[in-house]
Amino acid sequence: MNTSDLYPDGKEPKAKSSARHSVFVKELSEQDRHRILKHFLALKENDRLLRFGTYLPDEMVAKYVNGIDFSRDTVFGVVSSHFRLVGVGHLAFAPRQPDDDISDKDKIAEFGVSVSDDARGKGIGAKLFERGAIHCRNVDVDTLFMHCLASNQTMIHIAKKAGMEIFREYGEADAYLKVLPADAVSVLKEAVQEQVASIDYNIKANTRAAVKWLGNLSGTKGES
Ligand SMILES: CC(C)(COP(=O)(O)OP(=O)(O)OC[C@H]1O[C@@H](n2cnc3c(N)ncnc32)[C@H](O)[C@@H]1OP(=O)(O)O)[C@@H](O)C(=O)NCCC(=O)NCCS
């Protein structure tokens, strides 16, 4: 399925395209670890299966989140207007296997993504993926891998749209994308995206803190 199948007249509804312009993808850090955990724990059972390839119980999800090494991997996030993490993309780097002839570089990257149920269909998943790909370019990684269940039509649609090669086997799908080397435009594009997303993140964080503070004063509670 592509956009033209959904909108045969070639016109994507305005609300959808304008929603996409307000998706800001920010690099997350140690201070976001608890928010990342909260995001994963809120995923329904089937979404956890789609995200991790297996039904992970809460303790295993916590172990996964605690094991994220922010100095090695890069984690991206999108926050809602209430400062809730509604999308997380994890770009995990690993040394290239000696017998792997797909990449010429020392490292390869694997991308995993999830978007909260109530925030889907607004382009968050695609934006996180796009950011993962541009980041790979800028850190001299030429191949981005993704692994998902072959039944995951939404993710396969996003991957195909991004130009990924997809191989299906035994109910699973492996996809990879060759990314171009970095250039001045890719570096600038990512820097600007990060700066805009940081401003957005800080405004929402401060607003959330202010609402919480006022809520405490008046004895009501803001969204957590
Ligand atoms: C996959 C996932 C990340 C997508 O997030 P999202 O924010 O809804 O994605 P987007 O809004 O950017 O894009 C969704 C696209 O898939 C399309 N789509 C939605 N349902 C679809 C379906 N059943 N079949 C094919 N395409 C579908 C949408 O039309 C949209 O395409 P468009 O941009 O061309 O219109 C989200 O559904 C999710 O978290 N799923 C559970 C975890 C998971 O599957 N992770 C992937 C494995 S790592």
The ligand as a Gaussian input file, in Angstrom:
#p B3LYP/6-31G(d) Opt

LIG

0 1
 C        4.900000       0.447000      13.224000
 C        4.632000       1.733000      14.007000
 C        5.944000       2.183000      14.656000
 C        4.124000       2.799000      13.050000
 O        4.004000       4.028000      13.734000
 P        3.105000       5.247000      13.155000
 O        3.517000       6.471000      13.850000
 O        1.681000       4.890000      13.204000
 O        3.604000       5.275000      11.644000
 P        3.363000       6.432000      10.574000
 O        2.163000       7.231000      10.955000
 O        4.635000       7.155000      10.366000
 O        3.139000       5.615000       9.257000
 C        2.225000       4.607000       9.182000
 C        2.118000       4.257000       7.698000
 O        1.661000       2.914000       7.603000
 C        0.434000       2.907000       6.867000
 N       -0.353000       1.826000       7.420000
 C       -1.094000       1.835000       8.552000
 N       -1.657000       0.613000       8.723000
 C       -1.251000      -0.146000       7.674000
 C       -1.494000      -1.489000       7.286000
 N       -2.262000      -2.303000       8.004000
 N       -0.893000      -1.952000       6.158000
 C       -0.091000      -1.157000       5.417000
 N        0.174000       0.137000       5.748000
 C       -0.394000       0.620000       6.856000
 C       -0.162000       4.277000       7.075000
 O       -1.067000       4.595000       6.056000
 C        1.089000       5.130000       7.007000
 O        1.525000       5.247000       5.685000
 P        1.592000       6.652000       4.882000
 O        2.539000       7.511000       5.638000
 O        2.127000       6.266000       3.550000
 O        0.212000       7.189000       4.891000
 C        3.530000       1.516000      15.100000
 O        2.402000       0.986000      14.482000
 C        3.973000       0.620000      16.237000
 O        4.536000       1.082000      17.217000
 N        3.715000      -0.704000      16.150000
 C        4.100000      -1.643000      17.196000
 C        5.616000      -1.858000      17.241000
 C        6.172000      -2.235000      15.886000
 O        5.539000      -2.868000      15.067000
 N        7.450000      -1.853000      15.665000
 C        8.131000      -2.168000      14.410000
 C        9.086000      -3.294000      14.571000
 S       10.664000      -2.746000      15.073000

